[in-house]
Amino acid sequence: MSDLLPEISDVDLIQRMGTGDTEALTIFQRRHIGIIYSTAHRVLNNETDAEDVTQEVLFMLWEKSPMYDISRGRPVTWLVTMTRNKAIDRLRSLQRRLRLQDEVRLENPESMDTRTPAQSLRASEKNELVRTAVMKLNPDQREVIEMLYFSGLSQQEISDRIHKPLSTVKARIHRGMVRLRKIVGTEI
């Protein structure tokens, strides 16, 4: 198939992906993985987040390929726009979370940190380790764990919000927590 790489246009590859051709996705991915990652990294300035966005964009590409319309732009333009939008969404989500944490701290001055600098540093390092570990979960597990622990939703509320059975939500949370424990290497 590598002999055909230069002969197949991006438009043809996207059309083939739209019919379920996984080989077309592989070829398209090989051609454009660099631009996807670099676009995401330019927006996020974080390797892990850029890798996650890259995977999400490849999934979106597969899902949205049947809807691609050549009259609306070249494939690479479409791909870069999709990547940039996904990266900006991720950035906004991270910023919202940080803003909410800051607001909680300001509204509850009694919850201000009374730890020593060394204790604060260790806690900060552990928080970063957990945040990094959460970003390594698959999107389904990450979604339910973020909703449960960062948004404070109940398992039933998560089930209602993502339109999945409660048993599915519970299984995703359980598998996600097992994976987090393996990644972090300590009890969470």
SVG drawing of the C-alpha trace seen along z (x, -y; Angstrom):
<svg xmlns="http://www.w3.org/2000/svg" viewBox="-31 -35 41 37">
<polyline fill="none" stroke="black" stroke-width="0.4" points="0.0,0.0 2.9,-2.4 3.5,-2.5 0.0,-4.0 0.6,-6.7 1.5,-9.5 -1.2,-8.4 -4.2,-8.7 -5.5,-12.2 -6.5,-13.3 -10.1,-13.8 -10.2,-10.2 -8.9,-9.0 -11.5,-10.9 -14.2,-9.6 -12.9,-6.0 -12.9,-6.6 -16.5,-7.7 -17.3,-4.2 -15.5,-2.5 -12.1,-2.0 -9.6,-1.7 -6.6,-1.5 -7.5,-4.9 -7.5,-6.2 -4.1,-4.7 -2.7,-6.4 -4.3,-9.7 -3.0,-9.5 0.6,-8.8 0.4,-11.8 -1.0,-14.2 -0.2,-13.1 2.6,-15.7 0.4,-18.6 -2.4,-17.4 0.0,-17.1 1.9,-20.3 -1.4,-22.3 -2.7,-20.9 0.7,-21.5 0.9,-25.1 -2.5,-25.8 -2.0,-23.8 1.8,-23.9 1.6,-20.6 2.7,-17.2 0.2,-15.0 -2.8,-17.3 -1.6,-17.5 -1.3,-13.7 -4.8,-13.4 -6.2,-15.9 -4.5,-14.2 -6.2,-10.9 -9.5,-12.7 -9.1,-14.4 -8.3,-11.1 -11.5,-9.6 -13.5,-12.7 -11.9,-12.4 -13.2,-8.8 -16.6,-9.8 -17.0,-13.0 -15.4,-11.8 -18.8,-10.9 -19.8,-14.6 -16.7,-16.1 -17.6,-18.6 -14.8,-19.6 -16.6,-22.8 -16.0,-24.0 -12.2,-23.7 -9.2,-21.5 -8.7,-18.4 -5.7,-19.8 -7.6,-23.0 -10.5,-21.0 -8.2,-18.9 -6.3,-21.8 -9.5,-23.6 -10.9,-20.5 -7.7,-20.1 -7.5,-23.8 -11.1,-23.8 -10.6,-20.6 -7.5,-22.0 -9.2,-25.3 -12.1,-23.4 -9.6,-21.5 -7.8,-24.7 -11.1,-26.4 -12.1,-23.4 -8.8,-23.5 -9.1,-27.2 -12.7,-26.9 -11.6,-24.2 -8.8,-26.4 -11.1,-29.5 -13.7,-27.4 -11.0,-26.2 -9.8,-29.8 -13.4,-31.0 -13.9,-28.2 -10.7,-29.3 -11.8,-32.9 -15.3,-32.2 -14.0,-29.9 -11.1,-31.7 -11.3,-29.2 -10.2,-26.5 -7.0,-28.4 -3.9,-26.2 -2.3,-26.1 0.3,-23.5 4.0,-24.0 5.7,-24.8 7.1,-21.3 3.7,-19.8 2.2,-22.1 4.9,-21.1 4.2,-17.4 0.5,-17.9 1.0,-19.9 3.2,-17.2 0.6,-14.6 -2.2,-16.6 -0.2,-17.0 0.5,-13.3 -3.2,-12.6 -4.1,-15.2 -1.6,-13.6 -2.9,-10.1 -6.5,-11.2 -5.5,-12.6 -4.1,-9.1 -7.4,-7.4 -9.5,-6.6 -12.0,-9.4 -15.0,-7.4 -13.3,-6.7 -11.9,-10.3 -15.3,-11.8 -17.1,-10.0 -14.3,-10.4 -14.1,-14.2 -17.8,-14.5 -17.8,-12.5 -14.8,-14.0 -14.3,-17.5 -17.9,-18.4 -19.4,-16.6 -22.1,-14.8 -23.7,-11.6 -23.4,-8.4 -27.1,-8.7 -26.6,-12.3 -23.7,-11.2 -25.8,-8.4 -28.6,-10.9 -26.2,-13.4 -24.3,-11.0 -27.4,-8.9 -25.8,-5.7 -27.1,-3.0 -26.1,-3.5 -24.3,-0.1 -22.1,-1.4 -21.2,-4.5 -20.3,-2.5 -18.2,-0.1 -16.3,-3.0 -15.7,-4.6 -14.4,-1.4 -12.1,-0.6 -10.9,-4.2 -10.0,-4.1 -8.3,-0.8 -6.2,-2.2 -5.5,-5.4 -4.2,-3.4 -1.9,-1.5 -0.7,-4.7 -0.1,-6.6 1.2,-3.5 -0.4,-4.6 -3.8,-4.4 -6.0,-7.3"/>
</svg>
